[in-house]
Amino acid sequence: MDLMQYGLKSVDFQNPETEEAPRHFTRREFVMSSLAVGFAVAAQPVHAQAIRTDTKGLSVAEIKLPVADGQIPAYVARPAKAGRHPVVLVVQEIFGVHEHIQDMCRRFAKLGYYAIAPELFARQGDVSKMSDINTILSEVVTKVPDAQVCADLDAAIAFAGASGHGRTDRVGLVGYCWGGRTAWVYALHNPKLKAAVAYYGLLEGMKSPIRPRDPIEFGAELKVPVLGLYASKDAYIKPEAVARMREAVAKSASGSELVIFPDVDHGFNADYRPTYDRAAAAYAWKLARGWLKDHGV
């Protein structure tokens, strides 16, 4: 599947070709020791409208994030001025923490946040160098356990606090595509999270032994307010699934909401991809900023 079809053509996440049970990784078995430079190979060709946010007034760096079984790379962007800032966990698409996700961190840092994006696929594979999306899905994405992801995000919060620059009492999360599903999963895992935003995150269809529940199954249990931003033409996420998720979160005390953007596709925020929609992305950005601010992030 090429980039022109990703988001427009449905993928069978329920029957990946090579999914295996997770195993323990030692420090030497981490696949990625540093972040991608530029855009992932599978994301090529990059469209001309791709946004590049400058670093003026910011401190940006790739860091080594201590996790339970070693270290994973992560990207941090924060205001250069002294002080502690609210934390935003920025969670990647299937292409990893490549240029677009790093740029999203810089955009949040420009708003005054300590933004951190850990490379959550570091143990399973370097997706930035893979040229085929189906290979990324079958060889890496399907092998990343939800428990591992949540533990790594916990570690990112701890790092932000220990750095002296992040406020761990004001933490939010924004996830894109694969990270959009993670936004729902982590909101259930960490009830201390102030708020989350899920950009077109899958609501069902990824359940497996290492992903024991789909968001649509636990929506009624949420305590953290999650804003779901969805696309009406998304081949992965049907309107019926969004409607069922709305019913589920309405039974919770979280105050979560789901918004469907008309006449746009999956990936409408990804300015380097053909599915990008400038108007939808701008409005979604406004909603996301407001959601975080309104909930104390």
Backbone hydrogen bonds, N-H to C=O, Kabsch-Sander energy under -0.5 kcal/mol:
donor,donor_aa,acceptor,acceptor_aa,energy
5,Q,2,D,-1.7
6,Y,2,D,-1.3
7,G,9,K,-0.6
8,L,5,Q,-2.2
9,K,5,Q,-1.9
13,F,11,V,-1.3
15,N,12,D,-0.6
29,E,26,T,-1.3
30,F,27,R,-1.1
31,V,122,A,-1.6
32,M,122,A,-1.8
33,S,31,V,-0.5
38,G,36,A,-0.6
41,V,128,S,-2.6
42,A,130,M,-0.9
43,A,40,A,-1.2
44,Q,41,V,-1.7
47,H,272,Y,-1.9
50,A,47,H,-1.9
53,T,51,I,-0.5
58,L,55,T,-2.4
59,S,78,R,-3.0
61,A,76,V,-2.3
63,I,74,A,-2.9
65,L,63,I,-0.7
65,L,72,I,-3.3
67,V,70,G,-2.6
70,G,67,V,-1.4
72,I,65,L,-2.1
74,A,63,I,-1.9
75,Y,117,A,-2.0
76,V,61,A,-2.8
77,A,115,A,-2.4
78,R,59,S,-2.0
80,A,57,G,-2.5
85,H,165,H,-3.0
87,V,167,R,-0.7
87,V,170,R,-2.4
88,V,114,Y,-2.4
89,L,172,G,-2.8
90,V,88,V,-0.6
90,V,116,I,-2.5
91,V,89,L,-0.6
91,V,174,V,-2.6
93,E,96,G,-0.6
96,G,93,E,-1.5
98,H,96,G,-1.9
99,E,38,G,-2.2
102,Q,98,H,-2.3
103,D,99,E,-2.5
104,M,100,H,-2.1
105,C,101,I,-1.9
106,R,102,Q,-1.9
107,R,103,D,-2.2
108,F,104,M,-2.1
109,A,105,C,-2.4
110,K,106,R,-2.0
111,L,107,R,-0.7
111,L,108,F,-0.9
112,G,109,A,-1.7
113,Y,108,F,-1.9
114,Y,86,P,-3.2
115,A,77,A,-3.0
115,A,113,Y,-0.9
116,I,88,V,-2.1
117,A,75,Y,-2.7
119,E,73,P,-2.8
120,L,118,P,-1.3
122,A,119,E,-1.4
124,Q,121,F,-0.6
125,G,121,F,-2.3
127,V,125,G,-1.1
129,K,126,D,-1.3
130,M,127,V,-1.1
133,I,1,M,-1.0
136,I,132,D,-1.8
137,L,133,I,-2.4
138,S,134,N,-2.7
139,E,135,T,-2.8
140,V,136,I,-1.4
141,V,136,I,-2.5
142,T,137,L,-2.1
143,K,140,V,-2.1
144,V,141,V,-1.3
146,D,210,I,-2.4
149,V,145,P,-2.1
150,C,146,D,-2.6
151,A,147,A,-2.1
152,D,148,Q,-2.3
153,L,149,V,-2.2
154,D,150,C,-2.2
155,A,151,A,-2.1
156,A,152,D,-1.8
157,I,153,L,-1.8
158,A,154,D,-2.2
159,F,155,A,-2.4
160,A,156,A,-2.3
161,G,157,I,-2.2
162,A,158,A,-2.5
163,S,159,F,-1.8
164,G,161,G,-1.2
165,H,160,A,-0.7
166,G,160,A,-1.6
167,R,85,H,-2.8
168,T,166,G,-0.7
170,R,167,R,-1.3
172,G,87,V,-2.7
173,L,195,A,-1.5
174,V,89,L,-2.8
175,G,197,V,-2.5
176,Y,91,V,-1.7
177,C,199,Y,-2.1
179,G,92,Q,-0.9
179,G,176,Y,-2.5
180,G,177,C,-0.8
181,R,177,C,-1.6
182,T,178,W,-1.8
183,A,179,G,-1.6
184,W,180,G,-1.1
185,V,181,R,-2.0
186,Y,182,T,-3.4
187,A,183,A,-1.7
188,L,184,W,-1.5
189,H,185,V,-1.9
190,N,186,Y,-2.9
193,L,190,N,-1.8
194,K,171,V,-2.6
195,A,171,V,-0.8
196,A,225,P,-2.1
197,V,173,L,-2.3
198,A,227,L,-3.0
199,Y,175,G,-2.9
199,Y,197,V,-0.7
200,Y,198,A,-0.8
200,Y,229,L,-3.6
208,S,211,R,-2.0
211,R,208,S,-1.1
216,I,203,L,-2.3
217,E,214,D,-2.0
218,F,214,D,-0.8
218,F,215,P,-0.8
219,G,215,P,-1.0
221,E,218,F,-2.0
222,L,218,F,-0.5
222,L,219,G,-1.1
227,L,196,A,-2.5
228,G,226,V,-0.7
228,G,257,E,-3.2
229,L,198,A,-3.1
229,L,227,L,-0.5
230,Y,228,G,-0.6
230,Y,259,V,-3.2
232,S,261,F,-2.4
233,K,264,V,-2.4
234,D,231,A,-1.2
235,A,7,G,-1.2
238,K,236,Y,-0.6
241,A,238,K,-0.9
242,V,238,K,-1.7
243,A,239,P,-2.4
244,R,240,E,-2.1
245,M,241,A,-2.2
246,R,242,V,-2.4
247,E,243,A,-1.9
248,A,244,R,-2.0
249,V,245,M,-2.8
250,A,246,R,-1.7
251,K,247,E,-0.6
251,K,248,A,-1.3
252,S,249,V,-1.2
253,A,222,L,-0.9
257,E,226,V,-2.1
259,V,228,G,-3.3
261,F,230,Y,-3.4
261,F,259,V,-0.5
264,V,261,F,-0.8
266,H,7,G,-0.7
268,F,265,D,-0.8
270,A,267,G,-1.2
271,D,269,N,-1.3
273,R,270,A,-2.1
276,Y,273,R,-1.6
277,D,268,F,-2.3
281,A,277,D,-2.9
282,A,278,R,-2.4
283,Y,279,A,-2.1
284,A,280,A,-2.7
285,W,281,A,-2.3
286,K,282,A,-1.7
287,L,283,Y,-2.5
288,A,284,A,-3.0
289,R,285,W,-2.4
290,G,286,K,-2.2
291,W,287,L,-2.6
292,L,288,A,-2.3
293,K,289,R,-2.4
294,D,290,G,-2.9
295,H,291,W,-1.1
296,G,293,K,-1.6
297,V,292,L,-2.8
